[in-house]
Amino acid sequence: MVSSSTPNASAARLFLRRALSTLKVTPAEVVTDAAAVYPGVLDELIPSAWHHVEQYSNNLIEADHSQLKHRLRPMRGLRTDKTAQVIIAGHAFMQNLRRGLRTRR
């Protein structure tokens, strides 16, 4: 990850090229902070992508796993794969119940 207090175009270009090389598809929407360097670099690398700079646009993603974070914080992480599997399965089950997607076995 490239970190700087004032991002420059070459650092942003390098970061976005690396990020795009890991994807199998071209993104239609890119969410970044409001740094002035991103619009030019995004127009150069992904001209068809919509550049979204709203301050709290990723809060839906953060809020979705906040319940899991609240559960894991007192436990100080998952020590084994088995506990990770149990906690994640339970979390997914509770999310589905809350959304009205009950499963029958």
C-alpha positions as CSV (number, residue, x, y, z in Angstrom):
1,M,0.0,0.0,0.0
2,V,1.3,3.4,-0.9
3,S,0.9,5.9,2.0
4,S,1.6,9.6,1.9
5,S,0.1,12.7,3.4
6,T,-0.2,14.2,-0.1
7,P,-0.7,11.5,-2.7
8,N,0.9,12.2,-6.1
9,A,-0.2,11.0,-9.5
10,S,2.6,8.4,-9.9
11,A,1.8,6.8,-6.5
12,A,-2.0,6.8,-7.2
13,R,-1.3,5.3,-10.7
14,L,0.9,2.6,-9.2
15,F,-1.7,1.8,-6.5
16,L,-4.6,1.6,-8.9
17,R,-2.7,-0.5,-11.4
18,R,-1.8,-3.0,-8.7
19,A,-5.4,-3.1,-7.5
20,L,-6.8,-3.5,-11.0
21,S,-4.3,-6.3,-11.7
22,T,-5.9,-8.4,-9.0
23,L,-9.4,-8.1,-10.4
24,K,-11.0,-10.3,-13.1
25,V,-13.4,-7.6,-14.2
26,T,-13.2,-3.8,-14.8
27,P,-15.0,-1.9,-12.0
28,A,-18.0,0.3,-12.9
29,E,-17.6,2.3,-9.7
30,V,-14.5,3.4,-7.8
31,V,-14.8,4.8,-4.3
32,T,-11.9,7.0,-3.0
33,D,-11.3,9.9,-0.7
34,A,-11.5,13.4,-2.1
35,A,-7.8,13.7,-3.1
36,A,-7.5,15.9,-6.2
37,V,-5.1,13.4,-7.9
38,Y,-7.7,10.6,-8.3
39,P,-10.0,11.9,-11.0
40,G,-7.2,12.3,-13.5
41,V,-5.6,9.0,-12.8
42,L,-9.0,7.2,-12.9
43,D,-9.9,8.8,-16.2
44,E,-6.6,7.6,-17.6
45,L,-6.8,4.0,-16.3
46,I,-10.6,3.3,-16.2
47,P,-12.4,5.9,-18.3
48,S,-15.7,4.2,-18.0
49,A,-15.8,3.9,-14.2
50,W,-17.8,6.3,-12.0
51,H,-15.6,8.0,-9.4
52,H,-17.5,8.2,-6.2
53,V,-16.1,10.5,-3.5
54,E,-18.9,10.8,-1.0
55,Q,-17.5,10.8,2.5
56,Y,-19.5,7.9,4.1
57,S,-20.3,5.9,1.0
58,N,-18.6,2.7,2.4
59,N,-20.5,2.8,5.7
60,L,-22.9,0.1,4.5
61,I,-20.0,-2.3,4.1
62,E,-18.6,-1.3,7.5
63,A,-22.0,-1.6,9.2
64,D,-22.6,-5.1,7.8
65,H,-19.7,-6.6,9.7
66,S,-19.9,-4.4,12.8
67,Q,-21.9,-7.0,14.7
68,L,-19.2,-9.6,14.0
69,K,-16.6,-7.1,15.2
70,H,-18.5,-6.6,18.4
71,R,-18.7,-10.3,19.0
72,L,-15.0,-10.9,18.4
73,R,-13.6,-7.9,20.3
74,P,-14.1,-9.4,23.8
75,M,-12.7,-12.8,22.5
76,R,-9.5,-11.1,21.3
77,G,-9.7,-12.8,17.9
78,L,-10.3,-16.4,16.7
79,R,-7.7,-18.8,18.0
80,T,-8.5,-21.8,15.8
81,D,-10.1,-22.5,12.5
82,K,-12.9,-24.4,14.2
83,T,-13.9,-21.4,16.3
84,A,-13.8,-19.2,13.2
85,Q,-16.0,-21.6,11.4
86,V,-18.5,-21.7,14.3
87,I,-18.6,-18.0,14.8
88,I,-18.9,-17.1,11.1
89,A,-21.7,-19.7,10.5
90,G,-23.6,-18.4,13.6
91,H,-23.2,-14.8,12.4
92,A,-24.4,-15.7,8.9
93,F,-27.4,-17.6,10.4
94,M,-28.4,-14.6,12.6
95,Q,-28.0,-12.2,9.7
96,N,-30.3,-14.4,7.6
97,L,-32.9,-14.7,10.4
98,R,-32.9,-10.9,10.8
99,R,-33.4,-10.4,7.1
100,G,-36.2,-13.0,7.0
101,L,-34.2,-15.6,5.1
102,R,-34.8,-18.7,7.3
103,T,-33.4,-22.0,6.2
104,R,-34.8,-25.4,7.0
105,R,-32.8,-28.5,7.5
